Amino acid sequence: MSARDQQRLLRQLEGHMRQCKGRADIRRQLAQTGMAEGDIWKFECAVRHQIREERIQRRAA
């Protein structure tokens, strides 16, 4: 799979995280593209942090 496929899967993973949907299949596909588990985890942590910050800003508004 190409870098383009990885980017598509990362956007899909972010969307599932925002909607609280299952992510195991997307993680597996990302691993099959050659992305390291640690890199997937770092991406998920960054997205979680971003979602948390957005929620805090909405509550403060």
N, C-alpha and C positions, 0 to 999 in steps of 0.2 A: 504494500500500500504506500501511497505517496504522502508527502507532507500535507498536501491538500486534504487528503482523507483524514489525517490526524486532526487538522484544524476543524473540519466538519464534526468529527466525533467529540472534540473538546467543547465546541459550542453546544452540541447536543447534551453532553454531560452537564454543562452549566444550566441548561434549560431544565433538565430533570431535577437537578439540585434545587432550583428555585421553586419547582412545583412539587417537591417532596416525593418524587417518583423513584422507582428502583434504578440503580446505576450499575449493577453487577455486569450486565451484558455489554454495556458501553466500555466499562473498565477492561473486560476481556478482549474486546475488539481493539482497544488502544494498545494493550499488551501484545497483541498479534501484529500490530504495525511496527513493533520494535521499540515502543516507548517503555522506559523503565518504570517499575512500580513506584519507585521513589519520586519520579517526575509526575506521575499521575497524582500521587498523594499531595505533593507540593501545590499542584494546580487546584485540587479540591480544597486545600486549606486556604488558599488565596481567595477562592470564590466564596467559601464560608465567611471569611473575614469581610469581604465586600458586601455580602448579603446582610450580615450583622450591622455593619455601618449604615447601610441604607435604611434598615428598620429603625435604628436609633434616630437618624435624621428625620424620618417620617413621624416618629412619636414626639420629637421635639418641636415639630412645626405646628 
